[in-house]
């Protein structure tokens, strides 16, 4: 990575993933998502539709279809803007997922939306749009291949530990982008290091990238911006806008100004995520993920909100019972201008974690823009666990099933069972 001469070096920012597991059991290894039908997700609804109102609620099962493609197809079929479509969560493409989608539309006529991976399971009406996070959680059933079915007792012990103590609520690879570098791009964005940002985003000397992108990146390095555009793939739609600006003589700052808002917000979110992960890793190493420290801000899993304690409140017997049953957990930081600050001891730990993560805690407050900041529970409950093993026409397998609350990653559970290295799905990206 090119150093800008200001002491800002993206190459020094470490891997954003937690890498610390709750269990001391060795991972089983194996492979998941070998087939779409072996990764199943079902939304657990927060409420039942009222039966009347201006919003159609569609229960949809999709197989091998991305969230973006589903929304686009519904928009075209119902002849409405994408903003008229609501959803509680974005579901995986390489999976069979069942979820509810709301559409603000008049009349009860339902166009044909089935085929090419979509099946309509039910239709209701309701009086308001479905919003992000309006679900109790998700039910997962995941089949692990290339693993010895006789290892199921060890896998079951790990799953029982997660049920008993909670799942470390780490942000997984998805938060940090295809190249695991969204946090680096976010750090450069917050610091106003525009040339460093462009070099990391578009060049060949930063984070590892797919081999198919090499020619475009080398062209960027050489200042051949137009050629880089012509050689880029369709997924480079945001990158092409920046390259076009550079080709027209724009400064690095001006070229970065064309980055879509949603894109740079994801980068900033990743900065928050890497700080959170470093805090979580430290608490796991210290053995304090499952207990409250003086000055901690607890998280109530029932309400989905943080709350404050009076002095000495972390020792309240009733609260300690709720912690033991994973009704309450400690929370970690998502720094921003509205994030509630913890007590001195916990704040010092969180700022030390930000330094370890190689990002500036305070820039998220001053330059975070719309990212207001919040708290996130350090662990989440894993409920209704189940496990099976056997052999079918595809070979041996172990199937794990469990419920997670909104915002938690199923790959976190798989990381505990299979090992952190086994869950990396991008063959060109070497896990650390």
C-alpha positions as CSV (number, residue, x, y, z in Angstrom):
1,X,0.0,0.0,0.0
2,X,1.2,3.4,-0.9
3,X,1.9,5.6,2.1
4,X,0.5,9.1,1.8
5,X,3.4,10.6,3.8
6,X,1.1,11.5,6.7
7,X,1.7,8.4,8.7
8,X,-1.5,6.9,7.4
9,X,-0.8,3.3,6.1
10,X,-3.7,1.0,5.4
11,X,-1.4,-2.0,5.2
12,X,-0.9,-1.7,8.9
13,X,-4.7,-2.2,9.7
14,X,-5.2,-5.9,10.7
15,X,-7.7,-8.5,9.7
16,X,-11.1,-7.3,11.0
17,X,-12.5,-10.8,11.9
18,X,-12.6,-11.8,15.5
19,X,-10.8,-15.1,15.1
20,X,-11.4,-16.0,18.8
21,X,-13.8,-18.9,19.4
22,X,-15.8,-19.5,22.6
23,X,-15.1,-23.2,22.6
24,X,-11.8,-24.9,23.3
25,X,-12.9,-27.9,21.2
26,X,-11.0,-28.4,17.9
27,X,-13.2,-27.6,14.9
28,X,-14.6,-30.4,12.8
29,X,-13.6,-28.9,9.5
30,X,-15.9,-29.9,6.6
31,X,-17.7,-27.8,4.0
32,X,-21.1,-26.1,4.1
33,X,-23.4,-24.6,1.3
34,X,-22.3,-27.4,-1.0
35,X,-25.8,-27.3,-2.4
36,X,-28.4,-24.5,-2.0
37,X,-31.0,-26.8,-0.4
38,X,-28.5,-27.6,2.4
39,X,-28.5,-24.1,3.8
40,X,-32.1,-23.3,4.8
41,X,-33.3,-20.1,6.6
42,X,-36.8,-19.3,7.8
43,X,-37.8,-16.0,9.2
44,X,-39.6,-16.0,12.6
45,X,-42.2,-13.3,12.4
46,X,-42.6,-10.6,15.0
47,X,-46.3,-10.2,14.4
48,X,-49.2,-11.5,12.3
49,X,-50.6,-9.3,9.5
50,X,-53.9,-7.7,10.4
51,X,-55.7,-8.8,7.3
52,X,-56.4,-5.3,6.0
53,X,-54.4,-2.2,4.9
54,X,-52.6,-0.8,1.9
55,X,-49.7,-3.2,2.1
56,X,-49.6,-6.7,0.6
57,X,-47.6,-9.1,2.7
58,X,-46.1,-11.9,0.6
59,X,-44.6,-15.0,2.1
60,X,-41.9,-16.0,-0.4
61,X,-39.5,-18.9,-0.6
62,X,-36.5,-18.2,-2.8
63,X,-33.8,-20.6,-3.9
64,X,-30.5,-19.4,-5.3
65,X,-31.8,-15.9,-5.8
66,X,-30.1,-12.8,-4.3
67,X,-32.0,-10.3,-2.2
68,X,-31.3,-7.6,-4.8
69,X,-32.7,-9.8,-7.7
70,X,-35.8,-10.6,-5.7
71,X,-36.6,-7.0,-5.0
72,X,-36.0,-6.0,-8.6
73,X,-38.3,-8.8,-9.9
74,X,-41.1,-7.8,-7.4
75,X,-40.7,-4.1,-8.4
76,X,-41.2,-5.0,-12.1
77,X,-44.0,-7.5,-11.6
78,X,-46.1,-5.1,-9.4
79,X,-45.0,-2.0,-11.3
80,X,-44.0,-0.2,-8.1
81,X,-40.7,1.5,-7.1
82,X,-38.3,-0.5,-5.0
83,X,-38.9,1.9,-2.1
84,X,-42.5,0.6,-2.0
85,X,-41.2,-2.8,-1.0
86,X,-40.4,-3.6,2.6
87,X,-38.5,-6.5,4.2
88,X,-37.3,-7.5,7.7
89,X,-34.0,-8.8,6.6
90,X,-31.7,-9.6,3.7
91,X,-31.3,-13.3,3.1
92,X,-28.5,-15.3,1.5
93,X,-28.4,-16.1,-2.2
94,X,-26.9,-19.5,-1.9
95,X,-29.7,-20.9,0.2
96,X,-33.3,-21.8,0.5
97,X,-34.9,-18.9,2.4
98,X,-38.5,-18.2,3.5
99,X,-39.4,-14.6,4.3
100,X,-42.1,-12.0,4.3
101,X,-42.0,-9.0,1.9
102,X,-44.5,-6.1,2.0
103,X,-45.6,-4.2,-1.1
104,X,-47.6,-1.0,-1.1
105,X,-50.0,-1.5,-3.9
106,X,-53.7,-1.0,-4.6
107,X,-56.0,-3.9,-5.5
108,X,-55.7,-7.6,-4.7
109,X,-54.5,-8.7,-8.1
110,X,-51.3,-10.8,-7.8
111,X,-49.0,-11.0,-10.8
112,X,-47.2,-14.2,-11.6
113,X,-43.9,-13.9,-9.7
114,X,-43.1,-17.6,-9.5
115,X,-40.3,-19.4,-11.4
116,X,-36.6,-18.9,-11.5
117,X,-36.2,-19.6,-7.8
118,X,-39.2,-17.8,-6.4
119,X,-42.3,-19.5,-4.9
120,X,-45.3,-17.6,-3.4
121,X,-46.5,-19.4,-0.2
122,X,-49.1,-16.9,1.1
123,X,-50.7,-13.5,0.8
124,X,-52.1,-11.2,3.5
125,X,-52.7,-7.5,4.0
126,X,-51.4,-5.1,6.7
127,X,-51.6,-1.5,7.5
128,X,-47.9,-0.6,7.5
129,X,-44.7,-1.4,5.6
130,X,-42.4,-4.1,6.9
131,X,-39.3,-2.5,8.3
132,X,-35.7,-3.8,8.7
133,X,-35.3,-5.7,11.9
134,X,-39.1,-6.4,12.4
135,X,-38.6,-10.1,13.1
136,X,-38.1,-12.3,16.1
137,X,-35.2,-14.0,14.5
138,X,-34.3,-16.7,12.0
139,X,-34.4,-20.5,12.1
140,X,-31.5,-22.2,10.4
141,X,-31.0,-25.8,9.2
142,X,-27.5,-26.3,7.7
143,X,-25.9,-29.5,6.4
144,X,-22.1,-29.9,6.8
145,X,-20.4,-32.1,4.2
146,X,-16.9,-33.7,4.1
147,X,-17.1,-34.5,7.7
148,X,-17.2,-37.7,9.7
149,X,-20.7,-38.3,11.0
150,X,-19.2,-40.1,14.0
151,X,-17.9,-36.6,15.1
152,X,-21.5,-35.6,16.0
153,X,-20.9,-36.0,19.8
154,X,-18.2,-33.3,19.6
155,X,-20.3,-31.0,17.5
156,X,-23.2,-31.5,19.9
157,X,-21.0,-30.5,22.9
158,X,-20.1,-27.3,21.1
159,X,-23.7,-26.5,20.2
160,X,-24.8,-27.2,23.8
161,X,-22.1,-24.8,25.1
162,X,-23.4,-22.1,22.8
163,X,-27.0,-22.7,24.0
164,X,-25.7,-22.6,27.6
165,X,-23.3,-19.6,27.4
166,X,-24.4,-17.7,24.2
167,X,-22.8,-17.2,20.8
168,X,-20.0,-14.6,20.5
169,X,-21.8,-12.0,18.4
170,X,-18.9,-11.2,16.1
171,X,-19.3,-9.6,12.7
172,X,-18.4,-12.2,10.2
173,X,-16.7,-11.9,6.8
174,X,-19.9,-10.6,5.1
175,X,-19.6,-7.3,7.0
176,X,-16.2,-6.6,5.6
177,X,-16.8,-7.2,1.9
178,X,-15.5,-9.6,-0.8
179,X,-11.8,-8.6,-0.1
180,X,-12.2,-8.2,3.7
181,X,-11.1,-4.6,3.3
182,X,-14.3,-2.5,3.8
183,X,-12.9,-1.4,7.2
184,X,-9.7,-0.1,5.5
185,X,-11.7,1.8,2.9
186,X,-13.9,3.2,5.8
187,X,-10.8,4.2,7.8
188,X,-9.4,6.1,4.7
189,X,-12.8,7.7,4.1
190,X,-13.1,9.0,7.7
191,X,-9.6,10.3,7.7
192,X,-10.0,12.0,4.3
193,X,-7.1,10.0,2.8
194,X,-8.5,10.0,-0.7
195,X,-5.4,8.8,-2.6
196,X,-4.9,5.9,-0.1
197,X,-8.6,5.0,-0.4
198,X,-8.4,4.9,-4.2
199,X,-5.2,2.9,-4.2
200,X,-6.8,0.3,-1.9
201,X,-10.1,0.2,-3.7
202,X,-8.9,0.2,-7.3
203,X,-5.2,-0.7,-7.3
204,X,-3.2,-3.9,-7.2
205,X,-1.0,-3.3,-4.2
206,X,-3.5,-3.4,-1.4
207,X,-5.7,-6.2,-0.1
208,X,-5.9,-9.5,-2.0
209,X,-8.4,-9.5,-4.9
210,X,-9.9,-12.0,-7.3
211,X,-7.6,-12.9,-10.2
212,X,-10.2,-11.7,-12.7
213,X,-9.7,-8.1,-11.5
214,X,-5.9,-8.0,-12.0
215,X,-5.8,-6.3,-15.4
216,X,-8.1,-3.5,-14.4
217,X,-6.1,-2.9,-11.2
218,X,-2.8,-2.8,-13.0
219,X,-4.3,-0.3,-15.5
220,X,-5.4,1.9,-12.6
221,X,-1.9,1.7,-11.2
222,X,-0.5,2.9,-14.5
223,X,-3.0,5.7,-14.9
224,X,-4.8,4.0,-17.7
225,X,-8.3,4.8,-16.3
226,X,-10.3,4.4,-19.5
227,X,-8.7,1.0,-20.2
228,X,-9.4,-0.1,-16.6
229,X,-13.1,0.8,-17.2
230,X,-13.2,-1.3,-20.4
231,X,-11.6,-4.3,-18.7
232,X,-13.8,-4.2,-15.5
233,X,-16.6,-6.6,-14.8
234,X,-20.2,-5.6,-14.2
235,X,-19.8,-5.8,-10.5
236,X,-17.5,-2.7,-10.7
237,X,-20.4,-0.3,-11.3
238,X,-19.3,2.0,-8.4
239,X,-15.6,1.7,-9.3
240,X,-16.3,2.7,-12.9
241,X,-17.8,6.0,-11.8
242,X,-14.6,6.8,-9.8
243,X,-12.4,5.7,-12.7
244,X,-14.4,7.9,-15.1
245,X,-13.9,10.9,-12.9
246,X,-10.2,10.2,-12.7
247,X,-10.1,9.9,-16.5
248,X,-11.7,13.3,-16.8
249,X,-9.0,14.8,-14.6
250,X,-10.7,14.8,-11.2
251,X,-8.6,15.0,-8.0
252,X,-8.6,11.9,-5.7
253,X,-11.0,13.8,-3.4
254,X,-13.3,14.6,-6.3
255,X,-13.2,11.0,-7.6
256,X,-14.2,9.8,-4.1
257,X,-17.1,12.1,-4.0
258,X,-18.9,10.0,-6.7
259,X,-18.8,7.0,-4.4
260,X,-22.5,6.1,-3.7
261,X,-23.7,6.9,-0.3
262,X,-24.7,3.3,0.4
263,X,-21.2,2.2,-0.5
264,X,-19.3,4.5,1.8
265,X,-21.8,3.9,4.6
266,X,-21.0,0.2,4.4
267,X,-17.3,1.1,4.7
268,X,-17.9,3.1,7.8
269,X,-20.1,0.4,9.2
270,X,-17.1,-2.0,8.7
271,X,-14.9,0.4,10.8
272,X,-17.5,0.1,13.6
273,X,-17.5,-3.7,13.1
274,X,-13.8,-4.2,13.4
275,X,-13.7,-2.2,16.7
276,X,-16.5,-4.3,18.0
277,X,-14.8,-7.5,17.0
278,X,-11.5,-6.5,18.7
279,X,-13.5,-5.6,21.9
280,X,-15.3,-9.0,21.7
281,X,-12.0,-10.9,21.2
282,X,-10.5,-9.2,24.2
283,X,-13.5,-10.0,26.4
284,X,-13.3,-13.6,25.3
285,X,-9.6,-13.8,26.1
286,X,-10.3,-12.2,29.5
287,X,-13.3,-14.5,30.2
288,X,-15.7,-11.5,30.6
289,X,-18.0,-12.0,27.6
290,X,-20.6,-13.6,29.8
291,X,-20.4,-11.2,32.8
292,X,-20.8,-7.5,33.5
293,X,-17.8,-5.3,34.4
294,X,-18.3,-2.1,36.4
295,X,-19.4,0.5,33.9
296,X,-20.7,-2.0,31.4
297,X,-23.9,-1.1,29.5
298,X,-26.1,-4.2,29.5
299,X,-28.2,-5.4,26.6
300,X,-31.8,-6.7,27.1
301,X,-32.4,-9.5,24.6
302,X,-36.1,-9.3,25.2
303,X,-36.5,-5.7,24.2
304,X,-33.6,-5.6,21.8
305,X,-32.2,-2.5,23.6
306,X,-29.4,-1.4,25.9
307,X,-30.0,0.1,29.3
308,X,-28.0,1.7,32.0
309,X,-27.3,0.5,35.5
310,X,-27.0,2.5,38.8
311,X,-23.6,2.3,40.6
312,X,-23.1,-1.3,41.8
313,X,-26.1,-2.5,39.7
314,X,-23.9,-5.0,37.9
315,X,-23.9,-7.1,41.1
316,X,-27.8,-7.1,41.5
317,X,-28.8,-10.8,42.2
318,X,-31.8,-10.6,39.9
319,X,-29.7,-9.1,37.1
320,X,-27.1,-11.9,37.6
321,X,-29.8,-14.5,37.1
322,X,-30.9,-12.8,33.8
323,X,-27.3,-12.8,32.7
324,X,-27.0,-16.5,33.4
325,X,-30.1,-17.3,31.3
326,X,-28.9,-15.0,28.5
327,X,-31.8,-12.6,28.9
328,X,-29.2,-9.9,29.5
329,X,-25.6,-9.6,28.1
330,X,-22.8,-7.1,28.2
331,X,-22.7,-4.8,25.1
332,X,-19.8,-3.6,22.9
333,X,-19.3,-0.3,21.0
334,X,-20.4,0.7,17.6
335,X,-18.8,4.2,17.8
336,X,-20.6,7.2,16.5
337,X,-22.0,10.6,17.5
338,X,-24.9,9.1,19.5
339,X,-23.3,6.0,21.0
340,X,-23.8,5.8,24.8
341,X,-20.5,5.8,26.6
342,X,-19.6,3.1,29.1
343,X,-17.8,3.7,32.4
344,X,-14.2,4.5,32.6
345,X,-12.8,1.0,32.8
346,X,-14.9,-0.3,29.9
347,X,-14.3,2.8,27.8
348,X,-10.5,2.4,28.2
349,X,-10.8,-1.2,27.1
350,X,-12.9,-0.2,24.1
351,X,-10.5,2.6,23.0
352,X,-7.5,0.2,23.4
353,X,-9.3,-2.2,21.1
354,X,-9.8,0.5,18.5
355,X,-6.0,1.2,18.6
356,X,-5.4,-2.6,18.2
357,X,-7.8,-2.5,15.3
358,X,-5.7,0.3,13.7
359,X,-8.7,2.7,13.3
360,X,-9.5,6.0,14.9
361,X,-12.4,5.8,17.4
362,X,-12.9,9.6,17.5
363,X,-13.2,9.9,13.7
364,X,-16.4,7.9,13.8
365,X,-17.8,10.6,16.1
366,X,-16.6,13.6,14.1
367,X,-16.7,12.2,10.5
368,X,-19.1,9.3,10.7
369,X,-21.9,11.3,9.0
370,X,-25.2,9.4,9.2
371,X,-23.7,6.5,11.2
372,X,-25.1,7.5,14.6
373,X,-23.4,4.8,16.6
374,X,-25.0,2.4,19.1
375,X,-24.3,-0.6,21.2
376,X,-24.4,-4.3,20.2
377,X,-24.6,-7.3,22.5
378,X,-21.3,-9.2,22.9
379,X,-23.2,-12.5,22.7
380,X,-26.6,-13.7,21.6
381,X,-28.8,-16.6,22.6
382,X,-28.8,-19.8,20.5
383,X,-32.2,-21.5,21.0
384,X,-34.0,-24.7,19.9
385,X,-30.8,-26.5,18.9
386,X,-30.9,-29.8,17.1
387,X,-28.5,-32.1,15.3
388,X,-28.5,-35.1,13.1
389,X,-26.0,-37.1,11.1
390,X,-26.0,-39.8,8.4
391,X,-25.1,-40.6,4.8
392,X,-27.2,-40.0,1.7
393,X,-26.6,-40.0,-2.1
394,X,-24.3,-37.0,-1.7
395,X,-22.2,-38.6,1.0
396,X,-21.8,-38.3,4.8
397,X,-23.1,-35.2,6.6
398,X,-23.9,-33.6,9.9
399,X,-27.0,-31.3,10.0
400,X,-27.2,-28.5,12.6
401,X,-30.4,-26.5,13.4
402,X,-30.8,-23.5,15.7
403,X,-32.6,-20.2,16.1
404,X,-30.7,-16.8,16.2
405,X,-32.0,-13.3,16.9
406,X,-31.9,-10.6,14.2
407,X,-28.5,-9.4,13.2
408,X,-26.6,-12.6,14.3
409,X,-24.6,-14.6,11.9
410,X,-25.2,-18.4,11.3
411,X,-21.6,-18.5,10.2
412,X,-20.7,-17.6,13.7
413,X,-22.2,-20.9,14.9
414,X,-20.5,-22.8,12.1
415,X,-17.2,-21.2,13.0
416,X,-17.5,-22.6,16.5
417,X,-18.4,-26.1,15.2
418,X,-16.2,-26.3,12.1
419,X,-13.3,-23.9,13.0
420,X,-12.7,-20.4,11.7
421,X,-10.7,-21.5,8.7
422,X,-13.3,-23.9,7.4
423,X,-16.1,-21.3,6.9
424,X,-14.2,-19.1,4.5
425,X,-16.0,-19.7,1.2
426,X,-13.8,-17.7,-1.2
427,X,-11.1,-19.9,-2.5
428,X,-8.9,-17.1,-3.7
429,X,-9.0,-15.4,-0.3
430,X,-6.5,-17.0,2.1
431,X,-8.0,-17.0,5.6
432,X,-5.8,-15.9,8.6
